[in-house]
Amino acid sequence: MSSPLTLGTEPIGKLLRQYALPAIIAMTASSLYNIVDSVFIGHGVGALALSGLTVAKPFMDICAAFGSLVGVGASTLVAIKLGQRDYESAGRVLGNVIVLNILLSAVVTAVGLIWLDPILRLFGASDDTLRYAHDYMVPILIGNVLTHIYFGLNNVLRSSGHPNSSMIATIVAVGANIILDPVFIFWLDMGVRGAALATMISQAIAVIWQFTIFCNPDELLHFTRRMWRLDPRIVLDSLAIGLSPFLMNLAHSFVVIILNNQLKAYGGDMAIASYGVINRVTFVFAMIVMGLNQGMQPIAGYNFGARKYDRMLRVFRLTALWATGVTTLVFLLAEICPQLLVEVFTHEPDLIRMSVPAMRIVLCVFFCTGFQMVTGNFFTSIGMPGKAIFLSLTRQVLYLIPLALLLPGLFTFYGFSGLNGVWASLPAADMLSALTAAAMLIWQIRSFRSRLKAG
């Protein structure tokens, strides 16, 4: 029981390294799911298959959004309950994670399988890329319950003082995926369907590992007979806190739908493939920032619950500083050597020629996104879902969607490439959302400082 309690006493820098490093390793390894699939598919199947995978990604993100609705909310609730030393309620949250994920994943799977092809058409699939997207999504949807449980339990592991176990679970899953991908894609000649099967089997192995931990009665949080009944209050609190990342993932998926269709209109399937390459490059580094966020989350949540606001603010500042360093590195790589990054995924000349200038445009202000991501997660970590929801929606809905719809036409009107207008909408939204996050953060910090002076 001593491990989670150190969140309120150990030095902040030491805690953040202790919690963030395993999360960074886990999230970076987790990003290899899509990266490895894309590398094998891009080199082994072709650019159209890579475009089909890009079309399928927003659908996968929607599935993941329902998992984050439960997992992130429950893990934050666990951290707060542990900070309040309410261990019985923290245990009931664990049982609710499993039950809720099973129920939600069953609904998502049924809806997805029934209307799969129309959904993929909506997401930007053409006659040439539909079959690739379809073949990839069928196994993903069938195994969706494993994905939900896997990510949900990993979140709870971190919040209950087991960041290393969470990291190991992810490494086990990714390691199995790397081994199984070439077996299914090449040796068994299953193409994109083989990549999806490899992912599902890998996550099943990780879930087994997670269950062995929570079945141990010596753990602070472990499975008991009484925890499986849904508690309405826990369900509502978990869903309320998890609503921010859910809406962020959901909004991101709808933005990708709009972007895919705009890219198809102004650049064709090759432009969608280019966007897929750029996304996968940034995804690796975004996962590092998300790892930092996950390391910050239990520390900030515990100290907020314990009313130690000075420690809570210190962990935010340190996390934001490290995250900005990561996203600045991405910006520099994209501007200095974009072709090297693109060639990791493809050697097709047409795709390289389109992706290199696009990457320079899309990531020209990426250095500011680390701060924006940390600020949104900070509000989630301390149980302020309303502010986190607003921040998560500003970039996706308030800024990016209107820009993606308006800029291509505006660029075309003034004699520039409409495709460059699509690319330019992304950095413009990044800058505006970072400024909005800064304004909200300044107001909130002043509020916390007034509490410190009062108490």
N, C-alpha and C positions, 0 to 999 in steps of 0.2 A: 504493500500500500504506500510505501515511501516514494516510489518513483513519480507518480503524478503530483504529489504534494510539493516536490521541489520546484514546481513551476512558480511558486510564490516566494521562494527564498534564494535560489541560485542566481549568480550574475546573469544579466540579460544576454550578453554576448556569448557566454558559454552555453546557455540554454538554446539560443537560436542556432548555434553551430550544431548542438546535439540533436535538435529536432529537424533543422532544415537540411543538413547534409544527407541523412538517409532519405528524406523526402525528395531532395533534388536528384539523388541517384535513382530513386524509384520512378520519379516522373520522367527523367531523361530516358531511363530504360523503357518506361511505358510508351514514350513517343516513338520508340523503335518499332512498335506494332505497325503503325502506318508507314514509317520510313522504310522498314524492311520489305513490307508488302509492295510499296511503290517502286523500290529499287529493283526487286525481282520482276515485277510486272512490267515496268518501264523498259528494262533491258531484254526480258524474255518473251513478252507478249506484244508490246508496241505502244506507240503514242496514243492510239485510239482507246486501248485498254486503260491507260493512265487517265485519259479524259473521262472514261466511264467510272473509274474509281473516284475521281473528283466530283462527279455528279452524285455518286452514292453517299459521299461524305456528309452532306447536310442531313440526310436521312439518319445516318449513324449518330450524328450529333443530337438529333431530336430524341432518339432512343436513350442516349447518354444523359440528356437533360432530365428525363424522368428519374434516372438513377441518382443524379446529383440532387434532385428535389428531396430525396429521402436521405442519402448518404451524408451530404454536407450539413444539412440541417441537424441530423441526429448527432454527428460528431461534434458540432458546436454545442449542442445541448448537453452532451456528455461532459465536455470540458467545463461548462458552467456549473453543472451539478457536482462535479468533483471539486471545483473551487469552493462550492458551498458545503462540501462534505456530505452531500445527500447521495450516498452510495446505492441505496435501494432504488431510487429513481433512475440513476445512471444505468443500473442493470436492466430495468424495464425498457429503457431506450434501445438497448442491444437487441432484445427480442423483437421489438417493433420494427427495427431495421430489416430483419429477415422477412417478416410477414408482409410488410408494406411493399418491399421490393418484388416479392413473388406475385402479389396481386397486380401491381402496376405493370410489370413486365409481361404478364399474361395478356393484358388488354392491348398493350403496344404491339405485341407479336401478332395477335389476331387481326388487328386493323391493318398492320403493315403487309401481312401476307395476302389479305383479301384484295387490297387496292395497290399492290406493289408497282405494276407498270404505269398506271396513271400518275402515281406519285413521282416516279422517276422522270416521266415526261415533264411534269410540272417543274421539276428541279433542273431541267435543262438537257435531258437526254435526247439525242438525235437518233435517227434510224441506225446509224453506224455504231453508236455507243450504248444503246439500250441493253443489248444482250450481255455486255460486260457488267454493267451496273446491276442487272437482274441476277446474274449468276453469283455475284459477290454478296448481295443482300439477303438471299434466301437462307444460307447457313447462319448469317449474322442474326437474323430475326428469330430463327428457331432456337438459337442459343442465347437469346437476349436475357433470360433470367439469370444465367451465369454471370453475364457482364454486370448486371445490377447488383447482385450479391457480392461479387468480387470487389467492386469499387466501394460499396457501402461498408463492408467489413474493414477494408483498408483504411477508410477514414476514421472509423471507430478505434482501430488499433493505434493510430497516431495519437488520438485524443486521450486514450487510456494509458499513456506512458510507454508505448511499444513502437517507437518510430523505426527501430531496426527490424522488427518482425514485419512491419508493413513494407519496408524496403526489400526484404528477402522474398516476400510473396510476389512482389512485382518482378524481381530479377528472375525468379523461378518461371513465371509466366512468359517473360520475354525470351529467356533462354530456350524454353521449349518451343516458342514460336519461331525463333531463328533456325532451330534444327528442323522443325517440321515443314517450314515454308518450301525449301528446295525439294523436299521429298514429295509433297503434294503437287507443287506447281510444275516441276520438271520431270522427276522420276515417274510419277503416276500420271503425268500429262493432264492435270486437272485445271490448269490455268488460274483464272481469278477465283474460281470456286474453291480451288485448293488452298489459296491464301486465306480465305474466310474460314475454312474448316480448321486450318492450323491455328488461327486465332482463338476459336472456340474451345478446342481441345486444350490449348495452353491455359486459358482462364479456368477451365475445370480443374486442372492440376493445382492452380493457385488457391482455388476455393477449398480444396481438400486440406491444404496446408493451413489456411486460416481457421478452419473448423477444429483442427487439432489443438490450436492455441486456446480457443474459447471453450473447448470441452474440458480444459484443465481446471479443476475446482480450486486450485491454489491461486489462480489469477484474481485480481481485484474485480474484473468483469468476466463472468463466465456464464455459460448456458445453465439455466435452471428450469424446472418444470413450470414455474409460475410466470415466467416472463413472456410467454408466447401470446397471451391475450392482448389484443389491441387496446391500448389506453387512449381514449379520445383526447385527453389533454396533451399527452405526449405526441400523438399523431398531429394535432393542430399546431403545437409549438414547433415540431420538427419541420413540418411543411411550410410554416410561416418563415422560419429562418432560412430554409433551403429554397425559398421562392426566388431569391435574388440570383443565385447561380443557375436555377432552372430557367428563369426568364432570359438570362444572359445567353445561355446555350440555345434556347429556343429562338431568341431574336437573331443570334448569329446564324442559325440555320436558315431563317427566312431571308436574311441579308445575302447569304451565299446563293440562295435560289434566284434572287434578283440579279446578283452579279453574274451568275452562270448564264442567265438568259440575255443579259446585256452583252456579255462577252461573246456569246454565240451569234448575236445579231451583228456585232461590229468586227468580230475576228474569227468566228467559226469554232469548230471543235479544237483546233490547235491553240486558240486563246484560252479555252477552258483548261487544257492540259498545262499551259504555262502558269495559270493561276494555281493549279494543283502543285506544281513544282515549288512556286514561291511560298505557298502555304506550308509545305512540308519542311522547307528550310527554316522558316520562322517558328514552326511548331516545336522544333527541338529546343530553341532558346526560350520560347514561351513556357515550355514545361519546366525549365529551370526556375523561371519566375514563379510559376505555380508551386514548385517545390518549396521555394522560400515562403510563399503564402501559407502553405500547409504547415511549415515549421512555425510560422508566426501564430497561426490560428489557435492552437491550444494554449500558448503562452498568454496571448492577449485575452482570450476568453476566460481563462482561470483568474487572471489578475483583475479583470473587470468584475467577475463574480465576487472576488475577495475585496473589491473597492480599493485596489492598489493602482490608482490611475497613473502615477508617475512611471511605474514599471511598464504599464500598458503602452504609454506613449513612447518610451524608450525603445521597445521592441518594434514599434511601427517605424520609427525613424531609421533604425538600423536596417530593417528589411527593405524599406524604400531606397536607401542608399545602394545596397547590394543589387537590387533589381534594376536600378537605373544603369549601373555598370554593365550588367548583362545585355540590356537592350542597346546600349551604346556600342557594344562590341558587334552586335548584329548589323547595326547601321554602317559601321566602318567596313565590315566584310562585304556587304552588299554594294557599297560604292566603289571599293577598291578591286575586288576580284569576284564579281558575280558569275562569270562564266565557269569558274572552278566549282562553284556551288551547284550550278545547273547540271554540269556534266556528271555529277554523282548519280543523277536519275535518268539521264538519257544521253545518247550520242547522235540523235537525229538532228541534222543541221537546221532544218526549218524550225524545230521546237527551240533550239538553242538561240537562234537569231531573234525569235520573238520574246523569249524569256529574259534575256540579259538586260535590255533597256527597260523592260517592265519591272524587273526587280529593283533597279535603281530608283524608279519613280515611286513604287509602292512603299519602299522602306526609307525614303528620304528624311522622315521625321520619327523613325521608329525608336529613337533614343528616349522619347518622352512616354512611351507606352508602359514601361516598367512601373513608373510612379502611379499611373492611372490604374493599373491592375492591382497594385498593392493597396491603394486607397479604397477601392471597391471591396476587396476582401477584408480589409480592416473593419469596415462597418458590419460585414457579415459576421466576423469573428466575435464581436462584442454584442451580438444580438440586436442589431438595428437594421432589420431587413428593409424598411422603407427607404432609407438613404441609399443602401446598397443596390436596391432595385432601380432607383432613379439613375444612379451612376452607370449601372450595367446597360440601361436602355438608352442613355444619351448618345453613346457612340453608334450603337446598332440602329436605333429607330429614329432618334431626333436628328442625327447628323448624316449617317452613312446612306441610308435609304434615299432621302431627297437628293443628296449629292450624286449618288450613282445613277439616278434617273435624269437629273438635269445637266450635269457636266458634259456627258457625251454629245448631246445635242448642241450645247453651247460651244464646245470645241469645234464641232462640225460647221456651225454657223460662221465662225471666225476663220475658217480655212485650215484648222488643225485636225489631227486624227481623232475620230470619235472614240477609238479604242484607248487612246491615251487619256481621254476624259474619264473612262471607266477606271483606269489605273489611278488617276489623280484623286478620285473620290476617297480612296483609302487613307492616304496620309493627311488629307484635309480633315477627315473625321477624327483621326488620331489626335491631331493638334487641338481641335476644339474640345474634345472630351477630356484631354489632360488639363486644359484651362478650367473646365467646369469642376473637375475633381479637386483642383487646388483651391478654388473658391469655397467649396463645401468643407474641405478639410480645415481651412483657416477658421471658419466659424465654429466647427466642432471642437477644435483644440482650445479655443478661447473658453468654450463652455466647460471643458474638463479642468482648465486652469482655475476657473472660478470656483469649482468644487473643491480643488486642492486647497485654495486659500480659505474656503469656508470650513473645511474639515480637517 
